[in-house]
Amino acid sequence: MVRILNLNNPRLAQAFVDYMATQGFTLTMKHESQEVQLWLEDESRLEEAEKQVALFVRDPLHPRYQEASWKTGKAQPHLKMSHTPFLKTLRSRAGPLTIGMIVLSLAVFILQQMVGDELVMSWLAWPDSSRVFQLWRWFTPALMNFSFIALLINLAWWWYLASQIEMHLGSGKLFTVTLISALISGWGQSMVSGSWFGGLSGVVYALMGYAWLTGQLKPESRLYVPGGLLVISLIFMFIGYATGGAAVSNAAHAFGLGLGLVMAFVDTRTPRNKKSK
């Protein structure tokens, strides 16, 4: 028996199981924390099953899956709904690096409210010509956010994207993408606005591009970003460029997104490891 898919939605998982049954596949559902794991019974049909997984990941709401549930009489499965505390849910869906970045960003934001943005930026802002050897400055602008709304939006996106990457590809991969994207998106923004900028959004755009393209090119990675969310983010970026608002880190967004797409393309070109049985 081999695991072929992890899902956060039990109803979608059941619909896929029912559809696969109509195609002659037997899948077993296992509940792990807040996820549903789908395991293929007949490992000799793994390649066929992975093609079906790729189709499902691209369009999980396709009518074929719900129709299969109706045919098998499982359109409304009895699901046990539990009221899990928010912090417990957050921890169960995110690894240590995902949570660590949230804690660091919150701590820096609180410090900004206590001592002021200008003083914190004097410690953490992108390096000017006299501070190029203060190496932390090449990365720490990503930790600064200048409004509570911006902080909430960035951390919500970070949690959604980073938790997927860390859960399915590991903390090392998340660390690599985060570190490189903080550097490159910051460098891109510094060419436009100088040293005085900050925000996690450049990294968020990199993670979005990375997760979306990886999921498209390598569905077995189990990374998934709905196309609609990607389109909305692109529209926001284009609006930022059109309005020329100084408060929006347009260059960081563009550099971050481009970097994420490139890293995803490179990573998905490498030979995949054999699945453990």
C-alpha positions in Angstrom: 0.0 0.0 0.0 1.3 3.4 -1.0 0.2 7.0 -0.1 -0.8 9.0 -3.2 -2.5 12.1 -1.8 -3.1 14.3 1.2 -6.2 16.5 1.4 -7.5 19.0 4.0 -11.1 18.5 2.9 -12.8 15.2 3.9 -15.7 15.7 1.5 -13.4 16.1 -1.5 -11.3 13.1 -0.3 -14.4 11.0 -0.2 -15.5 12.1 -3.6 -12.1 11.2 -5.1 -12.2 7.8 -3.4 -15.7 7.1 -4.8 -14.6 8.2 -8.3 -11.5 6.0 -8.2 -13.7 3.1 -7.2 -15.6 3.5 -10.4 -12.3 3.3 -12.3 -11.4 0.0 -10.5 -9.0 1.5 -7.9 -9.3 0.7 -4.2 -8.2 3.6 -1.9 -8.0 3.7 1.9 -8.7 6.9 3.8 -6.6 7.6 6.9 -7.1 10.6 9.1 -3.9 12.2 10.3 -4.3 15.4 12.4 -6.3 17.8 10.2 -5.5 15.9 7.0 -7.0 13.0 5.2 -4.4 10.6 3.6 -5.4 8.5 0.6 -3.5 5.2 0.2 -3.6 3.0 -2.9 -4.1 -0.7 -2.2 -2.6 -2.1 -5.4 0.9 -0.7 -5.8 1.2 -2.2 -9.3 -1.3 0.5 -10.5 0.6 3.4 -9.0 1.4 5.1 -12.3 -2.2 4.9 -13.5 -3.3 6.3 -10.1 -0.9 9.2 -10.2 -2.4 10.3 -13.6 -5.8 10.4 -11.9 -4.4 12.3 -9.0 -2.9 14.9 -11.4 -6.3 15.4 -13.0 -8.0 15.7 -9.6 -5.5 18.2 -8.2 -6.0 20.5 -11.3 -9.8 20.5 -10.9 -11.0 18.9 -7.7 -14.5 20.4 -8.1 -15.2 18.7 -11.5 -18.7 17.2 -11.6 -17.2 13.7 -12.3 -16.2 13.4 -8.7 -19.5 14.4 -7.1 -21.4 12.2 -9.6 -19.3 9.3 -8.5 -20.3 10.0 -4.9 -24.0 10.1 -5.8 -23.7 6.8 -7.7 -22.1 5.1 -4.7 -24.5 6.6 -2.2 -21.9 8.6 -0.3 -22.7 12.1 -1.4 -23.3 13.1 2.2 -20.9 11.2 4.4 -21.3 11.5 8.1 -18.3 13.5 9.3 -17.3 14.1 12.8 -17.0 17.8 13.4 -14.7 18.8 16.2 -14.2 22.2 17.7 -10.4 22.4 17.8 -8.8 25.5 19.5 -7.4 27.9 16.9 -3.8 27.7 18.2 -3.9 23.9 18.2 -5.2 23.9 14.6 -2.4 26.4 13.7 0.3 24.1 15.2 -1.1 21.0 13.6 -1.1 22.5 10.1 2.3 24.2 10.3 5.9 23.2 11.0 8.4 24.9 13.2 9.7 27.2 10.5 6.3 28.4 9.5 5.4 29.1 13.1 8.8 30.6 13.8 8.4 33.2 11.1 5.0 34.2 12.4 6.4 34.7 15.9 9.3 36.7 14.6 7.1 38.9 12.5 4.7 39.5 15.4 7.6 40.3 17.7 9.1 42.8 15.3 5.7 44.5 14.7 5.2 44.8 18.5 8.7 46.3 18.8 7.8 48.8 16.0 4.8 49.9 18.0 6.9 50.3 21.2 9.9 52.2 19.9 8.8 53.4 16.4 9.3 52.3 12.9 12.3 54.6 12.3 14.4 53.1 15.1 13.6 49.5 14.2 14.4 50.3 10.6 17.8 51.7 11.7 18.5 48.2 13.0 16.9 46.0 10.4 16.6 48.0 7.1 18.2 47.0 3.8 21.9 47.9 3.9 23.1 51.1 2.3 26.7 51.5 1.1 28.1 52.0 4.6 26.4 48.8 6.0 26.9 46.2 3.4 28.8 43.9 5.8 25.9 43.9 8.3 24.7 40.6 6.7 21.4 40.3 8.6 20.1 43.4 6.8 20.0 41.5 3.5 17.1 39.5 4.9 15.5 41.3 7.9 13.4 43.8 5.9 11.0 40.8 5.3 10.3 40.8 9.1 9.0 44.4 9.2 5.4 45.3 8.4 4.0 48.9 8.7 0.3 48.3 9.4 -1.7 45.8 11.3 -3.7 45.0 8.2 -0.6 44.4 6.1 0.7 42.2 8.9 -2.4 40.1 9.0 -2.6 39.7 5.3 1.0 38.7 4.9 0.9 36.2 7.8 -2.3 34.6 6.6 -0.7 34.1 3.2 2.5 32.9 4.7 0.7 30.4 6.9 -1.3 29.0 3.9 1.7 28.7 1.6 4.6 28.0 3.9 2.7 25.3 5.8 2.1 23.4 2.6 5.8 23.6 1.5 7.1 22.6 4.9 4.6 19.8 5.4 5.2 18.2 2.0 8.7 19.2 1.0 10.3 19.8 4.3 11.7 22.6 6.5 14.9 22.7 4.5 13.1 23.5 1.2 11.0 26.2 2.9 14.1 27.7 4.5 15.9 27.8 1.1 13.0 29.4 -0.8 12.3 31.9 2.0 16.0 33.0 2.4 16.6 33.4 -1.3 13.4 35.2 -1.9 13.9 37.6 1.0 17.3 38.5 -0.5 16.2 38.7 -4.2 12.9 40.5 -3.6 14.6 42.9 -1.2 17.3 43.6 -3.7 14.7 44.3 -6.4 12.8 46.7 -4.2 16.0 48.5 -3.1 16.7 49.4 -6.7 13.4 51.3 -6.8 12.9 52.7 -3.3 16.4 52.6 -1.7 16.9 51.1 1.7 13.7 52.2 3.5 11.1 49.5 2.8 9.9 46.3 4.5 7.3 43.6 4.4 6.9 39.9 4.0 4.9 40.2 0.7 7.9 39.7 -1.5 8.5 36.3 0.1 4.8 35.5 0.0 4.7 36.1 -3.8 7.7 33.8 -4.2 6.1 31.1 -2.2 2.9 31.5 -4.2 4.7 31.2 -7.5 6.7 28.2 -6.2 3.7 26.3 -4.8 1.5 27.0 -7.8 3.9 25.9 -10.5 5.3 23.0 -8.5 1.7 21.7 -8.1 1.0 22.2 -11.8 4.2 20.5 -13.0 4.5 17.9 -10.2 1.1 17.0 -8.8 2.6 14.3 -6.5 4.2 17.1 -4.5 0.7 17.7 -3.1 1.2 21.5 -3.3 -2.0 23.3 -4.4 -2.8 27.0 -5.0 -6.2 27.7 -6.6 -5.8 29.5 -9.9 -8.3 32.1 -8.8 -6.2 33.1 -5.8 -3.2 33.5 -8.1 -5.1 35.6 -10.5 -6.3 37.9 -7.7 -2.8 38.3 -6.5 -1.6 39.2 -10.0 -4.4 41.7 -10.4 -3.3 43.3 -7.1 0.3 43.5 -8.3 -0.7 45.1 -11.6 -2.9 47.6 -9.8 0.1 48.5 -7.6 2.2 49.2 -10.7 -0.6 51.2 -12.4 -1.3 53.4 -9.4 2.4 53.8 -8.5 1.7 53.7 -4.8 4.8 54.1 -2.8 3.4 52.1 0.0 3.2 49.0 -2.1 6.4 47.0 -2.7 5.7 46.4 -6.4 9.2 45.5 -7.3 9.5 43.0 -4.4 6.3 41.4 -5.5 7.5 41.0 -9.1 11.0 39.8 -8.2 9.6 37.4 -5.6 7.0 35.9 -8.0 9.5 35.5 -10.8 12.0 33.9 -8.5 9.4 31.4 -7.1 8.4 30.4 -10.6 12.1 29.8 -11.6 12.9 27.8 -8.5 9.8 25.7 -9.0 10.7 25.0 -12.6 14.3 24.0 -11.7 13.1 21.8 -8.8 10.5 19.9 -10.9 13.1 19.2 -13.6 15.2 17.1 -11.2 14.5 13.4 -11.1 12.0 12.4 -8.5 12.8 10.1 -5.7 11.2 6.7 -5.5 8.2 6.5 -3.3 8.7 4.7 0.0 6.5 1.8 0.4 
